[in-house]
């Protein structure tokens, strides 16, 4: 899994957020950007944003995936510092 974006930023949460915080942020954003609540003019934009939100939530809500993601994120940050 390559780190494409910072999922914590996508959900607007800290990296040490607990499960409850992750779920709350996901629900708030999913409700706001769900394609069914968008107008026809911004439907495509909402669909893309909704996909990013779902991808972030799927990764961060699963302990195993989150640990792998955090490790890759730290490795990537470490590379940029060297």
N, C-alpha and C positions, 0 to 999 in steps of 0.2 A: 504494500500500500504506500504510494507516494503521497507526501503531504502537499496538497494542492492549495489549501486555504486554512486559515486558522479557525477551526470550528468554534472555539471559545468566543472569538469575535463575531462570528455569524450569529450566535445565540445571545451575544451581549452579556456574557458571564465571566467570572474570574476562573482561572485555571484550577483553583482549589474548591470549586463549587460542588456541593453535594447533590445526590440524586434528586432530591425535592426541588432544588433550585434549577437544575437542568430541565426537569419536567415542566416546571412553572414557566420558564423562559420559552421553551418549545411551544407550549400551548398558546401562550400569548402571541407569539409570532406566527404560528400556524393559523390561528384565527384571523389575524390581520392580513396575511398574504395568501390565504387559500384562494385558488383560481375561481371558485364559485362565487366569491364575494366581490370580484373585480368587475370593472366595466369592460366592454369590448376593446376599448382603446388601450388599456394597460394589462390585458389578460396575459400576454406573452411574458411581460416583465414579472408579473406575479407568479406565473408558473415556474420561471427560472429561480426566483427567490425562494419559492416554496420547496423546490427540489434541493437547494442548498441547505435550507433549514432541516429538512428531513434527513439528509445525509449527515449533517452535524449531530442531530439527535440520535440517530441510529448508532453512530460511533461512540458518542460520549455516554450513552445510557447503558451500554454493555461494558462491564468491567474489563473483560479481556481485550476487547477492541480499544477501549480507552487507554489501557496501559501500553498497548502497542503504539497507538497514536502519540501518546505523550513521549514515549521513548524516541520515536522518529522526529518529533518536533524538537526535542532537546538536542538530538544529533544534528539536525539541520541548523539550529541556532549556534551550536558549537562550531560547525563548519564555517559559518559566516564570521565568527569571531577570530578564526585562525588566519 
